[in-house]
Amino acid sequence: MNVLISFLTRKSTGDVVHRDEEISAEVLRLGRATDSEVHLADPRILLSHAAIHSRPAGFFIEAIGSGSLIVNEQVTNSARIGVGDRMRVGPYEVVVVQAPAGKDLALTVELVEPFGNALAELEARSRTSLAAGGISKRAWSWTLLLAVLVLFLALPVAGFFVPQVKAVTTRYLAFVSDKAWDSGEISTPHKFFGDDCQRCHTLPFRQVKDKECLTCHSTVPHHVDVAKFQMAKLDEASCESCHKEHNGPKPITLRAQAFCSDCHSGLTQLASATTLKDAADFGTSHPQFRPTVMVDPVQRKWERISLDEKDKLKEKSGLKFPHDKHLVETGGGVRTPTGNRVMTCADCHQVEPGGELMKPIRMEQHCAECHKLNFTPAAPERVVPHAKPHEVQEIIKDYYARAALEGGFTGDKVGEEVPEVVRRRPGTPITEEQRRDALAWAREKGKATTDQAFGISICGSCHVVAKDANESWTIVGARIAYRWLAKSKFNHEKHATMDCAGCHKAKESKSAEDVLLPGIDNCQECHGGQQAANKIPSTCVDCHYFHIPGVAPMRDKSGGPAKSASLFGDVPHALGRRAEVR
């Protein structure tokens, strides 16, 4: 509706000043809020006091909340209004007048009850000061000062040095004990001794010393190998410079990005021997991820390779597992002994408690249902053990040797019989010639079956296999990186709302050598640096550890810097070891 509002102001001379406003709105709100269509700037008016609606039956005014409303001298919550009606909205009088052409409604608004000077009159009749009440400010000030000094300074200090005083104040004047100095709630890990302030604060009016922290945290490792990187000793940095207590049940570690970027933004200049790259802000200045991958499973050699090095980035895990053949969606999915089935990532990959790592893949749990380890159709119930190649070869050899000597054996193919032996009657002694023929057949059959099992059908279909100098089969162990990004941490549970395929392109992977890790640009779609405004602000400690397991302790028992060197030099892995195989 189109409304003309005329605000009237009466001068002392009797003249009336008009201020007109044209408003177009579905609902005409009257109130003290600045977004009200009719703004009534008086403290006696509610933020939303009343509203005028246009309906088929005409215009209606309705009170909002506890707003008072008088229409034509009648107190009401709702009324139909027309030309000539007078409404009282607090100290304002609103009159409906004849609307000009092109307007649906016209109103005049006038303040008819000015606020006046009631406050001054009230103050004149009241006693609002100590002096008016006959009480001296100076006397009360000295009294309260002395009370504060005695109760909240003298008694707590005395209680610190004299246990008897502390016992009395704790029992009868708990509010004046050292708890009165408590600057905030203790963190959750420290709450079990939170009432014993002297556990950490051994000296009054002094910050907590490192040696008090080391009472419990004596094995906290350093950030780097200080023997190799002298500039990173952090001798002057105390524990409390990074860990702030008394901030309630939240992490006590400061998360400011500057704590890391001060050094890591120019790390290659500070420490020329380092293999790390400069990093300052995850959103704007961070190197590409460099996962730790197996490059030689026989020699167990690992190497950190950037995701940008596509030609070099190949994980030699000893497996031939193709993801794309197991994530088929067309035609009903993958063929299994119980019928076709559409497999998902969760069928094999499950998150460990805590969400940071994935549980290992087990053959018996995840693969054996489809990949039976039976070596001959003639005896489908006979299976060989997994991950025991020498034992598998002996089982196959023994199977055919027994079959040959017992007789009656028909091979895998129709008509393939053991010569002579099958016609031997029970109890009839075997001749030396028959024994040699049976043994020769068993060896030949066992070797052929072993070659087929290892090379193609059983082991060789999933694993890299080889023959040694003695013509014995060996399987290259599955050397799978337990943690690709060993210098960082990632929580899968926090990303549970996302689809696995959003980060890991497994459906497109045709080789077990593919490193299915998303690049940094994938993470930067959602995460930015600490100052990011349109993304999730992420600091260094969100993804990286500071105290690196496997490195020498941060401090020795005296609180000074540790003397021993790092176990891993410039490779401070998050688990204190290189990527582990499971």
C-alpha distance (Angstrom), angle and dihedral (degrees) to the residues before:
residue distance angle dihedral
M1 . . .
N2 3.81 . .
V3 3.79 112.6 .
L4 3.81 133.9 -176.3
I5 3.81 113.5 -149.9
S6 3.82 119.4 -165.9
F7 3.80 115.5 -167.1
L8 3.83 109.8 -156.1
T9 3.80 124.8 -152.4
R10 3.84 120.1 -176.4
K11 3.79 118.1 -149.2
S12 3.79 125.5 -148.9
T13 3.79 88.4 -106.4
G14 3.80 90.0 61.3
D15 3.80 95.8 -107.8
V16 3.80 118.7 134.5
V17 3.80 121.7 -138.2
H18 3.81 118.6 -152.8
R19 3.79 125.9 -152.6
D20 3.79 111.8 -175.5
E21 3.79 127.8 -159.1
E22 3.78 127.5 -176.3
I23 3.80 114.3 -146.6
S24 3.80 131.6 -175.7
A25 3.81 114.6 -166.0
E26 3.79 141.3 132.9
V27 3.82 91.0 -127.8
L28 3.81 124.8 26.5
R29 3.82 107.8 -143.8
L30 3.82 122.1 -163.2
G31 3.80 117.7 -160.2
R32 3.79 150.3 100.9
A33 3.83 94.4 -87.9
T34 3.78 112.3 109.2
D35 3.81 92.1 -127.9
S36 3.84 92.5 57.7
E37 3.79 113.9 116.9
V38 3.84 88.9 -134.6
H39 3.80 104.8 39.3
L40 3.83 112.0 -156.5
A41 3.82 106.1 -173.1
D42 3.78 101.0 -160.3
P43 3.84 126.1 115.3
R44 3.80 89.7 -133.3
I45 3.80 89.9 64.6
L46 3.80 120.2 83.6
L47 3.80 120.2 -123.6
S48 3.82 87.5 -109.0
H49 3.79 107.0 20.2
A50 3.83 107.8 157.8
A51 3.79 142.1 -15.6
I52 3.82 135.4 -148.1
H53 3.82 117.6 -143.6
S54 3.81 130.2 -166.9
R55 3.81 112.3 -136.8
P56 3.82 134.9 167.4
A57 3.81 89.0 -98.6
G58 3.82 93.3 52.3
F59 3.79 138.2 -91.6
F60 3.80 121.0 -26.9
I61 3.80 131.6 -170.4
E62 3.83 120.1 -152.1
A63 3.80 132.2 -174.3
I64 3.83 116.6 -123.4
G65 3.78 118.9 -139.6
S66 3.81 111.8 -39.7
G67 3.80 94.6 -16.8
S68 3.82 114.5 139.0
L69 3.81 117.2 -126.2
I70 3.84 130.3 -177.0
V71 3.81 119.8 -174.6
N72 3.82 117.3 -171.8
E73 3.84 91.7 -18.0
Q74 3.82 91.8 -51.0
V75 3.82 122.3 114.5
T76 3.80 108.1 -131.0
N77 3.80 144.5 150.5
S78 3.81 95.4 -141.0
A79 3.79 136.1 13.2
R80 3.78 141.7 163.7
I81 3.79 111.4 -114.1
G82 3.78 135.4 -160.5
V83 3.80 141.6 163.9
G84 3.83 110.4 -41.1
D85 3.81 97.0 21.3
R86 3.78 115.5 132.9
M87 3.79 122.4 -149.9
R88 3.80 130.7 -170.3
V89 3.79 113.9 -147.9
G90 3.79 103.2 180.0
P91 3.82 107.8 -62.0
Y92 3.84 91.8 -14.2
E93 3.79 128.4 92.2
V94 3.78 115.5 -148.1
V95 3.83 118.0 -166.9
V96 3.79 126.9 -169.8
V97 3.83 109.0 -134.1
Q98 3.78 133.9 -179.1
A99 3.82 108.6 -69.6
P100 3.82 116.3 -127.8
A101 3.78 121.5 -125.6
G102 3.81 113.2 -64.7
K103 3.81 93.4 22.6
D104 3.80 127.1 102.7
L105 3.78 96.4 -159.2
A106 3.83 138.8 11.0
L107 3.81 125.9 -161.6
T108 3.78 136.8 179.7
V109 3.80 118.9 -149.2
E110 3.80 122.5 -162.3
L111 3.81 133.2 170.6
V112 3.82 102.5 -129.5
E113 3.84 99.7 168.8
P114 3.84 110.3 49.9
F115 3.80 115.5 -155.4
G116 3.81 92.1 -114.9
N117 3.80 125.2 -169.6
A118 3.79 99.5 -65.6
L119 3.83 91.6 135.9
A120 3.81 92.8 59.8
E121 3.78 90.8 48.4
L122 3.82 91.1 49.8
E123 3.81 92.7 49.9
A124 3.79 90.7 50.2
R125 3.80 90.3 57.0
S126 3.83 95.9 43.5
R127 3.81 138.5 72.1
T128 3.76 106.4 -127.2
S129 3.83 103.4 161.9
L130 3.82 138.0 61.1
A131 3.76 90.3 -119.6
A132 3.80 91.0 56.4
G133 3.80 87.7 53.6
G134 3.78 93.2 50.5
I135 3.82 94.9 -109.6
S136 3.82 121.3 131.5
K137 3.81 116.4 -126.8
R138 3.80 92.3 -153.2
A139 3.80 94.3 52.9
W140 3.77 92.9 50.5
S141 3.80 92.0 45.0
W142 3.82 93.1 54.2
T143 3.79 91.9 43.5
L144 3.80 93.5 52.3
L145 3.82 92.2 43.2
L146 3.79 92.1 53.8
A147 3.81 90.9 45.7
V148 3.82 91.3 52.8
L149 3.82 92.2 47.2
V150 3.79 93.3 49.7
L151 3.80 99.8 39.2
F152 3.79 101.7 36.3
L153 3.81 102.7 28.1
A154 3.78 114.3 21.4
L155 3.81 97.9 40.6
P156 3.84 96.4 45.0
V157 3.82 91.3 47.6
A158 3.79 91.3 47.2
G159 3.80 89.4 48.5
F160 3.81 89.9 53.3
F161 3.82 92.0 59.0
V162 3.82 99.8 29.3
P163 3.80 114.5 49.2
Q164 3.81 92.1 -163.4
V165 3.79 91.4 59.9
K166 3.79 91.0 49.3
A167 3.81 91.0 49.5
V168 3.82 91.6 52.8
T169 3.81 95.6 45.7
T170 3.79 92.1 44.8
R171 3.80 90.4 52.9
Y172 3.80 101.6 40.6
L173 3.81 105.5 15.7
A174 3.79 103.9 29.7
F175 3.80 91.6 156.5
V176 3.84 91.1 63.5
S177 3.84 97.1 47.9
D178 3.78 122.3 102.2
K179 3.83 86.4 -77.3
A180 3.80 85.5 78.1
W181 3.79 87.0 70.3
D182 3.80 93.0 51.4
S183 3.80 105.8 128.4
G184 3.79 93.9 -162.6
E185 3.78 147.8 -34.6
I186 3.79 116.8 -47.9
S187 3.81 118.4 -115.0
T188 3.80 119.4 -98.1
P189 3.87 97.7 -108.1
H190 3.82 90.5 53.8
K191 3.79 99.0 42.5
F192 3.80 94.1 96.7
F193 3.83 88.5 73.8
G194 3.81 97.9 21.6
D195 3.81 94.1 118.8
D196 3.79 91.7 57.7
C197 3.80 101.3 76.7
Q198 3.80 92.9 173.8
R199 3.80 90.1 63.5
C200 3.81 87.1 81.4
H201 3.82 104.8 8.7
T202 3.79 98.5 64.0
L203 3.81 93.6 156.0
P204 3.83 123.5 47.0
F205 3.80 118.1 -118.2
R206 3.81 91.5 8.4
Q207 3.79 130.4 109.1
V208 3.78 118.0 -109.0
K209 3.79 110.9 -84.5
D210 3.80 124.8 -132.9
K211 3.80 92.1 -116.4
E212 3.79 89.7 63.7
C213 3.81 90.3 54.8
L214 3.80 89.9 47.8
T215 3.79 90.3 59.7
C216 3.81 85.0 82.4
H217 3.80 104.2 9.8
S218 3.80 100.1 50.6
T219 3.81 94.5 132.6
V220 3.81 98.7 50.8
P221 3.82 103.4 134.6
H222 3.78 126.7 -129.5
H223 3.79 125.6 -107.3
V224 3.82 96.8 -116.4
D225 3.78 142.5 -3.2
V226 3.80 99.4 -73.5
A227 3.79 90.8 -168.2
K228 3.80 88.4 63.6
F229 3.80 99.6 33.4
Q230 3.80 108.7 39.1
M231 3.79 92.0 175.2
A232 3.80 90.5 67.5
K233 3.80 98.8 56.4
L234 3.81 93.0 112.7
D235 3.82 89.9 -157.0
E236 3.79 92.9 155.9
A237 3.79 95.6 45.8
S238 3.79 113.9 95.4
C239 3.79 125.0 -158.0
E240 3.80 92.4 -107.7
S241 3.80 91.7 57.0
C242 3.82 88.3 75.0
H243 3.82 102.5 19.5
K244 3.81 116.0 61.9
E245 3.78 117.5 -170.4
H246 3.83 131.3 -162.8
N247 3.79 94.7 50.4
G248 3.78 97.2 115.8
P249 3.81 130.5 -108.6
K250 3.78 97.7 -23.2
P251 3.82 134.2 96.9
I252 3.79 112.8 -66.0
T253 3.80 93.7 -150.3
L254 3.79 115.6 103.8
R255 3.78 109.6 -122.0
A256 3.80 100.9 -162.6
Q257 3.80 112.0 141.0
A258 3.80 90.9 -140.4
F259 3.81 91.5 69.7
C260 3.81 88.3 70.2
S261 3.79 103.4 26.4
D262 3.82 92.6 56.9
C263 3.80 87.3 75.2
H264 3.78 105.4 16.8
S265 3.80 96.4 53.2
G266 3.82 88.2 70.0
L267 3.79 101.1 19.8
T268 3.80 96.0 133.3
Q269 3.81 89.1 60.7
L270 3.82 95.0 43.2
A271 3.81 95.2 46.9
S272 3.78 113.4 21.0
A273 3.83 91.9 -179.4
T274 3.77 94.3 61.9
T275 3.78 123.0 105.9
L276 3.80 92.3 -154.9
K277 3.79 122.1 106.7
D278 3.81 127.0 -126.2
A279 3.79 115.0 -92.0
A280 3.80 130.7 176.9
D281 3.80 110.5 153.0
F282 3.80 128.3 14.8
G283 3.77 93.5 -139.9
T284 3.80 99.4 45.3
S285 3.81 110.9 12.0
H286 3.78 116.1 32.6
P287 3.83 129.3 115.9
Q288 3.78 123.4 -118.1
F289 3.81 115.6 -88.3
R290 3.80 115.6 -88.0
P291 3.81 109.5 -159.8
T292 3.79 121.3 -161.4
V293 3.81 106.4 -118.3
M294 3.78 134.9 176.7
V295 3.81 110.3 -106.3
D296 3.84 98.1 171.0
P297 3.82 115.8 26.1
V298 3.81 93.1 -177.5
Q299 3.82 94.6 55.1
R300 3.81 90.7 30.9
K301 3.77 92.9 -126.1
W302 3.80 118.9 168.5
E303 3.77 127.3 -166.6
R304 3.80 136.4 -176.4
I305 3.81 109.1 -126.1
S306 3.79 127.1 179.7
L307 3.79 117.3 -118.6
D308 3.80 86.8 -127.2
E309 3.83 90.7 65.9
K310 3.80 94.1 80.7
D311 3.81 96.4 167.4
K312 3.79 93.4 50.5
L313 3.78 98.5 38.1
K314 3.81 102.9 96.9
E315 3.77 125.5 132.7
K316 3.81 110.9 -140.9
S317 3.77 95.0 -160.9
G318 3.79 97.1 154.1
L319 3.81 90.8 -111.7
K320 3.80 133.1 112.5
F321 3.79 95.2 -160.5
P322 3.83 112.7 149.2
H323 3.82 112.4 -159.5
D324 3.80 94.8 -163.6
K325 3.84 92.4 61.7
H326 3.79 90.8 54.6
L327 3.80 97.5 45.5
V328 3.81 97.8 55.9
E329 3.81 113.4 147.3
T330 3.81 101.3 175.5
G331 3.78 123.1 84.3
G332 3.78 93.7 22.2
G333 3.79 95.1 -56.5
V334 3.80 129.8 -96.4
R335 3.79 120.1 -0.9
T336 3.81 111.6 -116.9
P337 3.84 133.7 172.0
T338 3.82 88.4 -98.7
G339 3.81 96.2 46.1
N340 3.76 138.1 -80.7
R341 3.79 116.3 -31.6
V342 3.82 135.2 -176.1
M343 3.81 105.3 -135.0
T344 3.79 125.2 -151.9
C345 3.77 132.9 -162.2
A346 3.82 91.2 -102.4
D347 3.81 91.0 62.2
C348 3.80 88.6 76.3
H349 3.80 108.2 8.3
Q350 3.79 115.7 68.6
V351 3.79 128.2 169.3
E352 3.78 119.2 -115.4
P353 3.83 118.8 -126.7
G354 3.78 107.4 -74.6
G355 3.78 93.4 33.2
E356 3.79 97.9 -113.4
L357 3.81 101.4 105.9
M358 3.80 137.8 27.8
K359 3.78 124.0 -116.7
P360 3.83 114.8 -108.4
I361 3.80 119.8 -97.2
R362 3.81 110.9 -111.9
M363 3.79 122.0 -159.6
E364 3.81 93.5 -145.3
Q365 3.81 92.8 49.4
H366 3.79 103.6 37.0
C367 3.81 109.3 20.3
A368 3.80 111.0 26.9
E369 3.80 95.1 78.8
C370 3.81 91.3 69.9
H371 3.80 103.0 17.2
K372 3.82 103.7 62.1
L373 3.79 113.9 -171.7
N374 3.82 96.1 -140.0
F375 3.79 115.6 133.5
T376 3.83 104.2 -162.9
P377 3.82 134.2 34.8
A378 3.80 88.3 -142.7
A379 3.82 89.4 71.2
P380 3.82 107.8 23.7
E381 3.80 90.9 168.9
R382 3.81 91.8 62.7
V383 3.81 110.3 91.0
V384 3.77 131.4 171.6
P385 3.82 125.5 -131.0
H386 3.80 120.3 -99.5
A387 3.81 122.2 -113.6
K388 3.84 94.2 11.7
P389 3.83 105.6 100.8
H390 3.82 97.3 168.4
E391 3.77 91.7 49.4
V392 3.82 90.0 48.9
Q393 3.80 91.9 54.9
E394 3.81 91.9 50.2
I395 3.82 92.0 48.5
I396 3.81 92.1 53.1
K397 3.81 92.0 45.7
D398 3.82 92.4 49.1
Y399 3.80 92.2 47.0
Y400 3.81 94.9 57.3
A401 3.80 93.3 39.4
R402 3.79 90.9 56.1
A403 3.80 92.1 43.9
A404 3.78 91.1 52.0
L405 3.77 95.5 48.0
E406 3.81 96.6 43.9
G407 3.80 93.4 49.7
G408 3.77 130.0 -150.2
F409 3.78 90.7 86.9
T410 3.78 118.9 145.0
G411 3.80 112.0 -166.9
D412 3.73 130.0 -129.6
K413 3.81 89.6 -79.1
V414 3.80 126.4 59.0
G415 3.81 111.5 -97.1
E416 3.81 94.4 15.5
E417 3.82 99.0 128.3
V418 3.74 135.7 161.7
P419 3.85 103.7 -101.8
E420 3.81 118.0 -116.7
V421 3.79 94.2 -14.0
V422 3.81 94.4 80.7
R423 3.83 89.8 60.0
R424 3.79 94.2 51.7
R425 3.79 112.6 114.8
P426 3.80 119.4 -128.6
G427 3.78 111.1 -87.8
T428 3.80 92.8 18.4
P429 3.82 109.8 129.6
I430 3.78 114.8 -116.5
T431 3.73 116.7 -121.0
E432 3.77 122.8 -127.0
E433 3.78 89.9 -113.4
Q434 3.80 91.6 51.6
R435 3.81 90.2 48.0
R436 3.81 91.5 52.1
D437 3.79 91.9 47.4
A438 3.82 91.9 49.0
L439 3.79 92.7 46.5
A440 3.79 92.2 48.6
W441 3.79 90.5 49.8
A442 3.83 91.7 47.6
R443 3.81 92.0 50.4
E444 3.79 93.2 47.8
K445 3.80 93.1 45.2
G446 3.80 92.5 44.7
K447 3.81 92.4 49.4
A448 3.80 92.5 48.6
T449 3.79 92.2 47.9
T450 3.83 92.0 46.1
D451 3.79 91.8 49.9
Q452 3.77 90.7 49.3
A453 3.84 93.7 45.5
F454 3.79 95.0 48.4
G455 3.75 98.0 34.5
I456 3.79 102.6 42.4
S457 3.76 123.6 -12.4
I458 3.81 109.6 44.0
C459 3.81 119.3 6.0
G460 3.78 100.2 13.8
S461 3.80 94.0 55.9
C462 3.80 91.7 67.9
H463 3.82 106.7 14.5
V464 3.78 137.9 54.7
V465 3.82 104.7 -112.5
A466 3.82 134.9 -175.5
K467 3.78 142.2 176.9
D468 3.77 121.1 -117.7
A469 3.78 127.5 -143.2
N470 3.81 90.5 -82.8
E471 3.81 92.7 56.2
S472 3.79 88.9 -107.9
W473 3.76 119.3 140.5
T474 3.82 120.8 -118.0
I475 3.79 130.3 -174.5
V476 3.76 121.7 -141.8
G477 3.78 105.2 -123.6
A478 3.80 117.5 -111.1
R479 3.81 101.7 -104.1
I480 3.78 101.1 -173.1
A481 3.78 120.9 170.8
Y482 3.78 107.3 -114.3
R483 3.81 88.1 -161.8
W484 3.81 119.5 18.0
L485 3.79 94.8 -169.7
A486 3.79 97.5 46.7
K487 3.80 93.3 170.9
S488 3.78 94.4 56.9
K489 3.78 143.2 45.0
F490 3.79 130.8 -128.4
N491 3.79 128.1 -174.0
H492 3.81 113.7 -146.1
E493 3.80 92.8 -172.6
K494 3.80 91.2 62.9
H495 3.82 88.2 56.1
A496 3.81 95.4 45.2
T497 3.82 92.0 119.0
M498 3.79 90.2 64.3
D499 3.79 125.6 83.3
C500 3.82 115.0 -113.2
A501 3.81 89.9 -127.8
G502 3.80 89.2 60.4
C503 3.81 88.6 74.3
H504 3.81 106.6 14.1
K505 3.83 116.2 55.4
A506 3.80 93.4 -156.2
K507 3.81 95.7 144.5
E508 3.80 89.3 62.0
S509 3.83 95.7 46.7
K510 3.79 114.4 107.1
S511 3.80 97.3 170.4
A512 3.78 136.4 55.4
E513 3.81 87.7 -136.2
D514 3.81 92.0 70.6
V515 3.80 115.0 109.9
L516 3.79 100.7 -142.1
L517 3.79 95.4 -160.2
P518 3.82 120.1 129.1
G519 3.77 118.3 -121.6
I520 3.78 124.5 -115.4
D521 3.81 91.0 -97.8
N522 3.82 88.3 65.5
C523 3.82 91.2 56.9
Q524 3.81 92.4 42.8
E525 3.79 90.2 62.2
C526 3.82 87.2 77.2
H527 3.81 105.6 13.6
G528 3.79 128.9 63.9
G529 3.78 135.5 168.0
Q530 3.78 125.6 -73.4
Q531 3.82 92.9 -79.6
A532 3.82 95.6 46.2
A533 3.81 111.0 135.4
N534 3.81 102.5 -176.7
K535 3.83 97.8 37.8
I536 3.79 138.7 46.1
P537 3.83 106.2 -69.7
S538 3.82 106.0 -125.4
T539 3.78 127.1 -177.0
C540 3.78 130.2 -163.6
V541 3.81 95.7 -95.7
D542 3.80 90.5 57.8
C543 3.81 89.1 73.9
H544 3.81 106.1 14.2
Y545 3.78 137.0 61.1
F546 3.79 120.0 -132.1
H547 3.79 99.9 -164.0
I548 3.80 103.2 55.4
P549 3.83 118.0 -150.6
G550 3.78 111.6 -126.4
V551 3.79 94.3 34.3
A552 3.81 121.7 108.1
P553 3.85 117.0 -84.2
M554 3.79 116.9 -79.1
R555 3.79 92.4 -127.6
D556 3.77 135.7 8.4
K557 3.79 123.2 -126.5
S558 3.82 92.1 -81.8
G559 3.79 92.1 57.4
G560 3.79 93.7 -107.1
P561 3.81 127.3 119.0
A562 3.80 116.7 -68.2
K563 3.81 118.2 -105.1
S564 3.81 102.4 -152.3
A565 3.78 123.0 91.5
S566 3.78 130.7 -118.6
L567 3.77 121.8 -86.9
F568 3.78 93.2 -139.8
G569 3.81 104.5 29.5
D570 3.76 111.0 -153.9
V571 3.81 93.9 -0.5
P572 3.84 104.2 80.7
H573 3.79 99.6 176.0
A574 3.76 119.5 -162.8
L575 3.80 93.6 -120.2
G576 3.79 95.4 40.4
R577 3.79 91.0 -106.9
R578 3.75 140.1 62.6
A579 3.77 120.7 -85.6
E580 3.76 105.2 -53.7
V581 3.77 127.6 -136.1
R582 3.78 121.3 -133.0
